[in-house]
Amino acid sequence: MAQARIYRPAATPTQSGRKRMQPWILEFHSQSRRHRDPLMGWTGFDDTRSSQVRLRFTSREEAVAYAKRAELSYDVQESNEKRAIIKPYAANFITHRRHNPVRKTPRALSSAG
């Protein structure tokens, strides 16, 4: 019985919205070892499914249903959902944050000049 992994890839660091979330992916585990082609020196697999086939699904349930229909043993890796930090827009410009090691007070500014 073929083994598969169902997961949702993480969003890239530049993505901030949730509208275009990544689809769920079913990826096959490799059943054979890699071999080296004696003529060209390329590395390859005997099993095309494990090296080249990645199936995309819009939901986790669709991927699991496909794995059951195809009689695959599967492992589902839950994705870490990004939690939204709700704060006012003005909080982006606060200068007296706790983690800021250098606090510029009016006295420090006047003595520096």
Backbone as a printed PyTorch tensor [residue, N CA C, xyz], in Angstrom:
tensor([[[  0.8440,  -1.1750,   0.0000],
         [  0.0000,   0.0000,   0.0000],
         [  0.8910,   1.2400,   0.0000]],

        [[  0.6050,   2.1690,  -0.8640],
         [  1.3980,   3.3890,  -0.9860],
         [  1.1220,   4.3180,   0.1990]],

        [[  2.1540,   5.0410,   0.5750],
         [  2.0250,   5.9860,   1.6800],
         [  1.9960,   7.4010,   1.1330]],

        [[  1.2000,   8.2550,   1.7730],
         [  1.0770,   9.6420,   1.3250],
         [  1.0950,  10.5750,   2.5250]],

        [[  1.4510,  11.8140,   2.2520],
         [  1.4620,  12.8590,   3.2740],
         [  0.5450,  13.9710,   2.7910]],

        [[ -0.3770,  14.4000,   3.6540],
         [ -1.3040,  15.4800,   3.3360],
         [ -0.9410,  16.6530,   4.2220]],

        [[ -0.6830,  17.8070,   3.6020],
         [ -0.2790,  18.9770,   4.3850],
         [ -0.6440,  20.2470,   3.6430]],

        [[ -0.5670,  21.3440,   4.3480],
         [ -0.7750,  22.6700,   3.7530],
         [  0.5240,  23.4340,   3.9400]],

        [[  1.1700,  23.8380,   2.8500],
         [  2.4440,  24.5350,   2.9880],
         [  2.2600,  25.8930,   3.6570]],

        [[  3.2950,  26.3160,   4.3450],
         [  3.2500,  27.6030,   5.0300],
         [  3.2770,  28.7400,   4.0210]],

        [[  2.6590,  29.8290,   4.3890],
         [  2.6670,  31.0120,   3.5240],
         [  4.0600,  31.6330,   3.5600]],

        [[  4.4190,  32.2740,   2.4850],
         [  5.7210,  32.9350,   2.4530],
         [  5.6870,  34.1510,   3.3770]],

        [[  6.8340,  34.6110,   3.8520],
         [  6.8520,  35.7350,   4.7860],
         [  6.2690,  37.0260,   4.2100]],

        [[  6.2290,  37.1640,   2.9030],
         [  5.7170,  38.3920,   2.3130],
         [  4.2040,  38.3890,   2.1580]],

        [[  3.5610,  37.2610,   2.4170],
         [  2.1090,  37.1980,   2.2950],
         [  1.4740,  37.5770,   3.6180]],

        [[  0.5900,  38.5480,   3.5930],
         [ -0.0530,  38.9570,   4.8300],
         [ -1.5410,  38.6360,   4.8410]],

        [[ -2.1620,  38.5330,   3.6900],
         [ -3.5970,  38.3020,   3.6220],
         [ -3.9450,  36.8340,   3.6990]],

        [[ -5.2510,  36.5830,   3.8440],
         [ -5.7170,  35.2000,   3.9280],
         [ -6.5290,  34.7760,   2.7190]],

        [[ -6.7340,  35.6720,   1.7700],
         [ -7.6020,  35.3590,   0.6400],
         [ -7.0420,  34.2250,  -0.2160]],

        [[ -5.7890,  34.2740,  -0.5280],
         [ -5.1840,  33.2340,  -1.3790],
         [ -4.3700,  32.2650,  -0.5390]],

        [[ -5.0500,  31.5530,   0.3210],
         [ -4.3800,  30.5680,   1.1650],
         [ -3.8870,  29.4150,   0.2960]],

        [[ -2.8390,  28.8040,   0.7300],
         [ -2.2680,  27.6840,  -0.0070],
         [ -3.2260,  26.4950,   0.0150]],

        [[ -3.2820,  25.7280,  -1.0710],
         [ -4.1480,  24.5440,  -1.0930],
         [ -3.5250,  23.4120,  -0.2800]],

        [[ -4.3400,  22.4230,   0.0340],
         [ -3.8300,  21.2230,   0.6910],
         [ -3.1440,  20.3680,  -0.3740]],

        [[ -2.0180,  19.7640,  -0.0170],
         [ -1.2250,  18.9860,  -0.9700],
         [ -1.0980,  17.5500,  -0.4870]],

        [[ -1.3080,  16.6190,  -1.4040],
         [ -1.0770,  15.2050,  -1.1370],
         [  0.2000,  14.8290,  -1.8770]],

        [[  1.1740,  14.3660,  -1.1320],
         [  2.4880,  14.0270,  -1.6860],
         [  2.7890,  12.5720,  -1.3410]],

        [[  3.2740,  11.8220,  -2.2860],
         [  3.5710,  10.4140,  -2.0740],
         [  4.9630,  10.2390,  -1.4770]],

        [[  5.0850,   9.2650,  -0.5560],
         [  6.3990,   8.9340,  -0.0080],
         [  7.1290,   8.0250,  -0.9880]],

        [[  8.4080,   8.1350,  -0.9930],
         [  9.2030,   7.3440,  -1.9260],
         [  9.2570,   5.8840,  -1.4800]],

        [[  8.9520,   4.9950,  -2.4080],
         [  8.9880,   3.5550,  -2.1370],
         [ 10.3270,   2.9450,  -2.5520]],

        [[ 11.0620,   3.6470,  -3.3890],
         [ 12.3320,   3.1070,  -3.8740],
         [ 13.4610,   4.0730,  -3.5500]],

        [[ 14.6450,   3.5860,  -3.6350],
         [ 15.8200,   4.4060,  -3.3690],
         [ 16.2470,   5.1380,  -4.6310]],

        [[ 16.9820,   6.2040,  -4.4400],
         [ 17.5240,   6.9240,  -5.5910],
         [ 18.6420,   6.1120,  -6.2260]],

        [[ 18.7800,   6.2670,  -7.4970],
         [ 19.8830,   5.5950,  -8.1830],
         [ 20.5750,   6.6110,  -9.0830]],

        [[ 21.7890,   6.3280,  -9.4320],
         [ 22.5670,   7.2220, -10.2820],
         [ 22.7050,   6.5950, -11.6640]],

        [[ 22.4160,   7.4030, -12.6700],
         [ 22.5230,   6.9420, -14.0400],
         [ 24.0120,   6.8030, -14.3890]],

        [[ 24.4500,   5.6220, -14.8440],
         [ 25.8700,   5.4360, -15.1010],
         [ 26.4060,   6.2660, -16.2700]],

        [[ 25.5680,   6.5690, -17.2440],
         [ 26.0350,   7.3020, -18.4040],
         [ 26.1290,   8.8060, -18.1480]],

        [[ 25.0480,   9.4040, -17.6760],
         [ 24.9890,  10.8560, -17.5020],
         [ 25.3070,  11.3100, -16.0850]],

        [[ 25.1840,  10.4040, -15.1140],
         [ 25.4450,  10.7840, -13.7310],
         [ 24.2700,  11.4510, -13.0490]],

        [[ 23.0870,  11.4350, -13.6650],
         [ 21.9100,  12.0460, -13.0720],
         [ 21.3730,  11.1540, -11.9630]],

        [[ 20.7510,  11.7740, -10.9960],
         [ 20.1170,  11.0330,  -9.9190],
         [ 18.6400,  10.9210, -10.2230]],

        [[ 18.0710,   9.7400, -10.0410],
         [ 16.6600,   9.5600, -10.3520],
         [ 16.0060,   8.5250,  -9.4680]],

        [[ 14.6870,   8.4010,  -9.6430],
         [ 13.8710,   7.4160,  -8.9360],
         [ 13.2770,   6.4570,  -9.9490]],

        [[ 12.9500,   5.2760,  -9.4960],
         [ 12.2030,   4.3500, -10.3260],
         [ 10.7060,   4.6350, -10.2290]],

        [[ 10.3080,   5.3040,  -9.1620],
         [  8.9010,   5.5770,  -8.8940],
         [  8.5920,   7.0300,  -9.2330]],

        [[  7.8220,   7.2680, -10.2870],
         [  7.5070,   8.6240, -10.7300],
         [  6.5890,   9.3330,  -9.7460]],

        [[  5.6660,   8.5970,  -9.1260],
         [  4.7060,   9.2320,  -8.2140],
         [  5.3950,   9.9460,  -7.0640]],

        [[  6.4010,   9.3180,  -6.4770],
         [  7.0190,   9.9050,  -5.2880],
         [  7.9020,  11.1040,  -5.6110]],

        [[  8.3990,  11.1940,  -6.8270],
         [  9.3230,  12.2820,  -7.1250],
         [  8.6970,  13.4430,  -7.8850]],

        [[  7.5820,  13.2080,  -8.5850],
         [  7.0600,  14.2530,  -9.4530],
         [  5.5910,  14.5950,  -9.2410]],

        [[  4.8300,  13.7600,  -8.6010],
         [  3.3910,  13.9810,  -8.5000],
         [  3.0460,  14.6280,  -7.1600]],

        [[  2.3950,  15.7950,  -7.2370],
         [  1.8600,  16.4860,  -6.0580],
         [  0.4360,  16.8810,  -6.3970]],

        [[ -0.5200,  16.3240,  -5.6870],
         [ -1.9280,  16.6180,  -5.9520],
         [ -2.3900,  17.7480,  -5.0400]],

        [[ -3.1360,  18.7020,  -5.6060],
         [ -3.6260,  19.8460,  -4.8360],
         [ -5.1340,  19.7160,  -4.6270]],

        [[ -5.5670,  20.0370,  -3.4060],
         [ -6.9810,  19.9870,  -3.0440],
         [ -7.3540,  21.2800,  -2.3400]],

        [[ -8.6190,  21.6750,  -2.4700],
         [ -9.0540,  22.9260,  -1.8390],
         [ -9.3140,  22.7640,  -0.3500]],

        [[ -9.5650,  21.5490,   0.1110],
         [ -9.8080,  21.3440,   1.5410],
         [ -9.1290,  20.0650,   2.0150]],

        [[ -8.9710,  19.9830,   3.3060],
         [ -8.3550,  18.8060,   3.9260],
         [ -9.2400,  17.5840,   3.7130]],

        [[-10.5520,  17.7700,   3.8150],
         [-11.4980,  16.6640,   3.6810],
         [-11.4390,  16.0450,   2.2820]],

        [[-11.2650,  16.8730,   1.2540],
         [-11.1500,  16.3480,  -0.1080],
         [ -9.9010,  15.4960,  -0.2610]],

        [[ -8.7960,  15.9270,   0.3220],
         [ -7.5480,  15.1690,   0.2240],
         [ -7.6670,  13.8340,   0.9490]],

        [[ -8.2900,  13.8450,   2.1180],
         [ -8.4670,  12.5990,   2.8770],
         [ -9.4070,  11.6550,   2.1310]],

        [[-10.4780,  12.1970,   1.5400],
         [-11.4150,  11.3590,   0.7820],
         [-10.7170,  10.7140,  -0.4130]],

        [[ -9.8610,  11.4680,  -1.0890],
         [ -9.1190,  10.9010,  -2.2250],
         [ -8.1970,   9.7800,  -1.7530]],

        [[ -7.4910,  10.0050,  -0.6470],
         [ -6.5720,   8.9820,  -0.1340],
         [ -7.3220,   7.7060,   0.2380]],

        [[ -8.5080,   7.8510,   0.7950],
         [ -9.3070,   6.6710,   1.1390],
         [ -9.8000,   5.9470,  -0.1160]],

        [[-10.2520,   6.7270,  -1.1220],
         [-10.7120,   6.1210,  -2.3780],
         [ -9.5930,   5.3740,  -3.0880]],

        [[ -8.3810,   5.9330,  -3.0400],
         [ -7.2480,   5.3130,  -3.7180],
         [ -6.5550,   4.2720,  -2.8480]],

        [[ -7.1060,   4.0190,  -1.6600],
         [ -6.5680,   3.0300,  -0.7190],
         [ -5.1110,   3.3230,  -0.3690]],

        [[ -4.8450,   4.5710,  -0.0180],
         [ -3.5080,   4.9960,   0.4030],
         [ -3.4670,   5.0790,   1.9170]],

        [[ -2.3550,   4.7010,   2.5010],
         [ -2.1750,   4.9990,   3.9190],
         [ -1.6190,   6.4140,   3.9710]],

        [[ -2.2540,   7.2720,   4.7450],
         [ -1.9060,   8.6860,   4.7070],
         [ -1.6410,   9.2220,   6.1110]],

        [[ -0.9090,  10.3080,   6.1480],
         [ -0.5920,  11.0110,   7.3830],
         [ -0.9320,  12.4790,   7.1550]],

        [[ -1.7840,  13.0440,   8.0070],
         [ -2.1980,  14.4390,   7.8480],
         [ -1.3930,  15.2980,   8.8110]],

        [[ -0.7350,  16.3030,   8.2730],
         [ -0.0010,  17.2590,   9.0960],
         [ -0.8180,  18.5380,   9.1400]],

        [[ -1.3010,  18.8760,  10.3180],
         [ -2.1200,  20.0790,  10.4710],
         [ -1.2540,  21.3120,  10.2830]],

        [[ -1.8280,  22.3330,   9.6800],
         [ -1.0830,  23.5600,   9.4410],
         [ -1.2190,  24.4940,  10.6330]],

        [[ -0.2100,  25.3040,  10.8400],
         [ -0.2540,  26.3080,  11.8930],
         [ -0.9060,  27.5540,  11.3230]],

        [[ -2.0960,  27.8350,  11.7880],
         [ -2.8160,  29.0040,  11.3060],
         [ -2.2330,  30.2660,  11.9330]],

        [[ -2.1310,  31.2890,  11.1270],
         [ -1.6050,  32.5550,  11.6130],
         [ -2.7050,  33.2790,  12.3810]],

        [[ -2.3840,  33.6870,  13.6080],
         [ -3.3540,  34.4220,  14.4120],
         [ -3.2020,  35.9100,  14.1500]],

        [[ -4.3130,  36.5600,  13.9640],
         [ -4.2810,  38.0040,  13.7290],
         [ -4.1710,  38.7330,  15.0620]],

        [[ -3.2570,  39.6750,  15.1350],
         [ -3.1140,  40.5050,  16.3230],
         [ -3.9050,  41.7760,  16.0520]],

        [[ -4.9930,  41.9210,  16.7800],
         [ -5.8630,  43.0640,  16.5550],
         [ -5.3670,  44.2140,  17.4170]],

        [[ -4.9920,  45.2970,  16.7730],
         [ -4.5200,  46.4830,  17.4750],
         [ -4.8500,  47.7020,  16.6290]],

        [[ -4.9190,  48.8520,  17.2640],
         [ -5.1990,  50.0530,  16.4760],
         [ -4.0030,  50.4220,  15.5960]],

        [[ -4.2810,  51.1410,  14.5340],
         [ -3.2340,  51.5320,  13.5980],
         [ -2.1830,  52.4040,  14.2830]],

        [[ -2.5820,  53.2120,  15.2300],
         [ -1.6550,  54.1100,  15.9280],
         [ -0.6120,  53.3430,  16.7400]],

        [[ -0.8920,  52.0870,  17.0650],
         [  0.0650,  51.2930,  17.8450],
         [  1.3540,  51.0330,  17.0710]],

        [[  1.3380,  51.1750,  15.7570],
         [  2.5490,  50.9920,  14.9580],
         [  3.5650,  52.0970,  15.1900]],

        [[  3.1300,  53.2140,  15.7320],
         [  4.0050,  54.3780,  15.8630],
         [  4.3470,  54.7170,  17.3110]],

        [[  4.0760,  53.8330,  18.2400],
         [  4.3860,  54.0760,  19.6490],
         [  5.8980,  54.0390,  19.8270]],

        [[  6.4370,  55.0480,  20.4770],
         [  7.8960,  55.1230,  20.6450],
         [  8.3650,  54.5950,  21.9860]],

        [[  7.4900,  54.4030,  22.9340],
         [  7.9090,  53.9530,  24.2650],
         [  7.5240,  52.4880,  24.5130]],

        [[  7.9130,  51.6430,  23.6190],
         [  7.6290,  50.2080,  23.7570],
         [  8.5200,  49.6030,  24.8250]],

        [[  8.0710,  48.5550,  25.4280],
         [  8.8410,  47.9020,  26.4920],
         [ 10.1040,  47.2430,  25.9720]],

        [[ 10.0640,  46.6800,  24.7750],
         [ 11.2240,  45.9640,  24.2520],
         [ 12.2630,  46.8900,  23.6320]],

        [[ 11.9990,  48.1920,  23.5740],
         [ 12.9410,  49.1360,  22.9910],
         [ 14.0420,  49.4350,  24.0080]],

        [[ 15.2900,  48.9920,  23.7950],
         [ 16.3430,  49.1640,  24.8000],
         [ 16.7780,  50.6150,  24.9620]],

        [[ 16.6440,  51.4330,  23.9540],
         [ 17.0770,  52.8260,  24.0270],
         [ 15.8420,  53.7060,  24.0520]],

        [[ 15.6170,  54.3350,  25.1940],
         [ 14.4850,  55.2400,  25.3090],
         [ 14.9790,  56.6640,  25.1820]],

        [[ 14.3880,  57.3610,  24.2890],
         [ 14.7740,  58.7530,  24.0900],
         [ 13.7850,  59.6300,  24.8280]],

        [[ 14.2030,  60.1550,  25.9450],
         [ 13.3720,  61.0610,  26.7120],
         [ 13.7080,  62.4900,  26.3110]],

        [[ 12.8500,  63.4350,  26.6230],
         [ 13.1420,  64.8280,  26.2760],
         [ 14.4680,  65.3180,  26.8910]],

        [[ 14.8040,  64.8440,  28.0860],
         [ 16.0630,  65.2610,  28.7200],
         [ 17.2490,  64.7050,  27.9380]],

        [[ 17.1900,  63.4580,  27.4830],
         [ 18.2890,  62.8520,  26.7240],
         [ 18.4520,  63.5290,  25.3810]],

        [[ 17.3590,  63.9570,  24.7840],
         [ 17.4280,  64.6240,  23.4970],
         [ 18.0600,  66.0190,  23.6260]],

        [[ 17.7390,  66.7260,  24.6990],
         [ 18.2700,  68.0800,  24.8720],
         [ 19.7490,  68.0680,  25.2320]],

        [[ 20.2180,  67.0220,  25.9640],
         [ 21.6250,  66.9640,  26.3390],
         [ 22.5060,  66.4410,  25.2000]],

        [[ 21.9110,  65.7630,  24.2450],
         [ 22.6980,  65.2170,  23.1310],
         [ 23.0930,  66.2850,  22.1200]],

        [[ 22.3710,  67.3780,  22.0580],
         [ 22.5690,  68.3590,  21.0030],
         [ 23.6380,  69.3260,  21.3050]]])
